[in-house]
Amino acid sequence: MDRFMENIIEMDTTGDYRRQNPDYAKARYQYKKAVRNGSDPKTVKHLMCEMESLPSCDRYDPNFRRVKYVRYADDFLIGLIAPKAYAVDLKQKIKEFCEKRALPEVERRENQNHTCRR
């Protein structure tokens, strides 16, 4: 299982970093410009709050994907930063791998969570 997951991680982990959120970049530029030009503190504070309310990177960047694998005894955990369709496909690959090797049934011990920060 470890070698199988190492191959998956090598093939499917893509991108060095997520692309920058264009709205955040615009807000950061306006904030820095206001600070540099000595704008009134109320405007600077408003721009800073606007900038801090935006995520700095694009959470849905299609060119960024991470696969993490942790195993302890006979249990394992797979962490993903990827679309849900990829997660379902990977789950099927793992299930087929386990069936082929006569490993304990994955479906029976499954706990699938989808978390998303808003």
Phi, psi and chi 1 to 4 in degrees:
 res  aa     phi    psi   chi1   chi2   chi3   chi4
   1 MET       -  -39.4 -178.6   72.7  167.4      -
   2 ASP   -61.4  -45.9  -66.9  -20.5      -      -
   3 ARG   -65.8  -38.5  -80.4 -178.2  -94.7  161.5
   4 PHE   -58.8  -47.2  171.7   74.1      -      -
   5 MET   -69.8  -33.4  -76.1  -52.1  -60.6      -
   6 GLU   -60.5  -42.0  -76.7  175.7   10.5      -
   7 ASN   -64.3  -41.9  -69.7  -24.8      -      -
   8 ILE   -61.2  -45.4  -65.5  -73.6      -      -
   9 ILE   -62.2  -45.1  -69.7  168.9      -      -
  10 GLU   -60.0  -44.5 -100.4 -176.7   51.9      -
  11 MET   -74.8  -37.5  -70.3 -172.8  -50.8      -
  12 ASP  -103.6   -8.4  -66.9  -13.4      -      -
  13 THR   -82.0  115.8  -61.7      -      -      -
  14 THR  -129.6  154.2   59.9      -      -      -
  15 GLY    80.3  137.2      -      -      -      -
  16 ASP   -81.7  -35.0  -66.0  -29.6      -      -
  17 TYR  -155.8  162.7   53.4   88.5      -      -
  18 ARG   -77.8  149.8  -68.6  179.6  178.4  174.0
  19 ARG   -71.5  154.9   70.3  176.6  172.8 -145.8
  20 GLN   -74.6  143.4 -170.6  173.6   43.2      -
  21 ASN   -71.5  120.8 -178.4   -6.6      -      -
  22 PRO   -63.3  -32.6   11.3  -17.5      -      -
  23 ASP   -66.5  -38.7  -64.0  -28.7      -      -
  24 TYR   -66.8  -42.5  176.6   82.7      -      -
  25 ALA   -61.1  -40.5      -      -      -      -
  26 LYS   -66.1  -44.7 -178.0  178.7  175.8 -175.4
  27 ALA   -64.4  -39.7      -      -      -      -
  28 ARG   -64.6  -41.1 -172.6 -178.1   68.3 -159.8
  29 TYR   -62.0  -45.3  171.9   75.6      -      -
  30 GLN   -64.2  -38.8  -70.0  174.1  -18.1      -
  31 TYR   -64.2  -49.2  168.5   73.7      -      -
  32 LYS   -62.7  -38.3  -74.5 -175.3  175.1 -175.2
  33 LYS   -64.5  -41.3 -174.8  177.0  175.0 -175.8
  34 ALA   -65.1  -41.1      -      -      -      -
  35 VAL   -65.8  -43.9  168.9      -      -      -
  36 ARG   -63.5  -38.9 -159.1  172.8  -10.3  156.3
  37 ASN   -84.8   -2.4  -66.8  -23.3      -      -
  38 GLY    72.1   39.1      -      -      -      -
  39 SER   -64.0  164.9  -64.7      -      -      -
  40 ASP   -65.2  150.3   64.8  -67.9      -      -
  41 PRO   -59.1  -31.9  -23.4   31.0      -      -
  42 LYS   -64.2  -42.9 -169.7  174.5 -178.1 -179.2
  43 THR   -66.4  -43.0  -56.0      -      -      -
  44 VAL   -62.0  -44.1  170.8      -      -      -
  45 LYS   -64.2  -41.2 -174.2  173.8 -178.2  175.1
  46 HIS   -61.7  -44.8  172.4   71.6      -      -
  47 LEU   -65.5  -37.1  -70.8  170.2      -      -
  48 MET   -65.7  -42.4 -176.4  176.1   70.7      -
  49 CYS   -64.2  -39.8  -71.1      -      -      -
  50 GLU   -62.8  -43.8 -177.4 -178.7  -26.9      -
  51 MET   -64.6  -42.2 -177.7 -179.0   72.7      -
  52 GLU   -71.2  -19.6  -71.0  176.0  -11.3      -
  53 SER   -81.5  -11.2   69.6      -      -      -
  54 LEU  -101.4  145.0  -62.6  168.1      -      -
  55 PRO   -70.7  141.7   21.5  -27.2      -      -
  56 SER   -76.8  -22.0   63.2      -      -      -
  57 CYS  -128.8  163.0   55.2      -      -      -
  58 ASP   -81.4  110.9 -177.5    7.7      -      -
  59 ARG   -67.3  -21.0  -68.9 -173.9    6.5 -152.5
  60 TYR  -108.3   31.3  -57.1  107.1      -      -
  61 ASP   -64.8  117.6 -176.5   -1.4      -      -
  62 PRO   -70.6  -15.2   24.8  -31.6      -      -
  63 ASN   -94.8    6.3  -59.9  -41.4      -      -
  64 PHE  -122.6  123.4 -178.1   82.0      -      -
  65 ARG  -147.5  136.6 -178.6 -178.6  -66.7  172.9
  66 ARG  -127.5  139.4  -71.9  -70.3  178.6  -94.0
  67 VAL  -128.7  123.8  179.9      -      -      -
  68 LYS  -121.8  144.2  -60.1  -71.1 -176.5 -176.4
  69 TYR  -134.7  130.2  168.8   71.3      -      -
  70 VAL  -131.1  133.9  177.8      -      -      -
  71 ARG  -127.3  137.0 -176.0  174.5   65.2   88.4
  72 TYR  -138.4  115.5 -179.3   76.7      -      -
  73 ALA    56.0 -118.3      -      -      -      -
  74 ASP  -102.7   11.1   63.1  -18.4      -      -
  75 ASP  -107.0  155.3  -64.0  -33.0      -      -
  76 PHE  -146.6  157.4   63.1   89.9      -      -
  77 LEU  -133.6  134.9  173.5   71.5      -      -
  78 ILE  -120.8  123.9  -61.3  169.2      -      -
  79 GLY  -106.8  136.5      -      -      -      -
  80 LEU  -130.4  143.5  -61.8  174.1      -      -
  81 ILE  -119.6   94.6  -60.9  175.4      -      -
  82 ALA  -167.6  166.1      -      -      -      -
  83 PRO   -63.5  154.3  -18.8   27.8      -      -
  84 LYS   -61.9  -34.2 -171.5  167.8 -176.0  174.6
  85 ALA   -59.6  -38.5      -      -      -      -
  86 TYR   -65.4  -41.5  172.9   76.8      -      -
  87 ALA   -61.3  -41.6      -      -      -      -
  88 VAL   -65.5  -41.4  171.1      -      -      -
  89 ASP   -63.5  -43.5 -177.1   48.9      -      -
  90 LEU   -64.5  -39.9 -179.5   60.5      -      -
  91 LYS   -59.4  -41.4  179.4  179.5  160.1 -173.7
  92 GLN   -66.1  -41.2 -174.0   60.8   35.7      -
  93 LYS   -60.5  -42.7  -75.2 -179.0 -175.3  176.9
  94 ILE   -66.3  -41.5  -67.5  169.3      -      -
  95 LYS   -60.4  -45.3 -163.6 -177.7 -115.9 -175.3
  96 GLU   -63.5  -40.9  -70.4  170.1    3.9      -
  97 PHE   -60.7  -45.4  176.2   83.0      -      -
  98 CYS   -66.6  -39.4  -69.9      -      -      -
  99 GLU   -64.7  -41.1  -72.9  172.0   -2.6      -
 100 LYS   -64.0  -35.3 -154.7 -175.5  -75.9 -174.6
 101 ARG   -96.9    4.5  -54.0  -92.3 -174.8  -51.4
 102 ALA    58.2   39.7      -      -      -      -
 103 LEU   -84.9  163.9  -63.5  174.9      -      -
 104 PRO   -54.5  146.3  -22.4   29.6      -      -
 105 GLU   -62.3  129.1 -163.3  173.6  -52.8      -
 106 VAL   -75.2  -40.8  175.4      -      -      -
 107 GLU   -57.0  -38.1 -166.9   70.4   38.6      -
 108 ARG   -65.4  -31.7 -171.2  178.0   49.3  172.9
 109 ARG  -109.7   17.3  -60.4  175.3   59.1 -176.5
 110 GLU   -77.4  141.5  167.2 -170.3  -31.9      -
 111 ASN  -142.4   99.9 -176.3    7.0      -      -
 112 GLN  -105.2  124.9 -179.2  178.1    0.8      -
 113 ASN  -124.6  141.6  -68.9  -38.6      -      -
 114 HIS  -118.4  113.5  175.4   73.7      -      -
 115 THR  -111.6  145.4   58.7      -      -      -
 116 CYS  -148.0  123.3 -179.1      -      -      -
 117 ARG   -82.5  137.0  -73.5 -176.3  -77.7  159.0
 118 ARG  -117.6      -  -62.1 -154.6 -172.8 -113.0
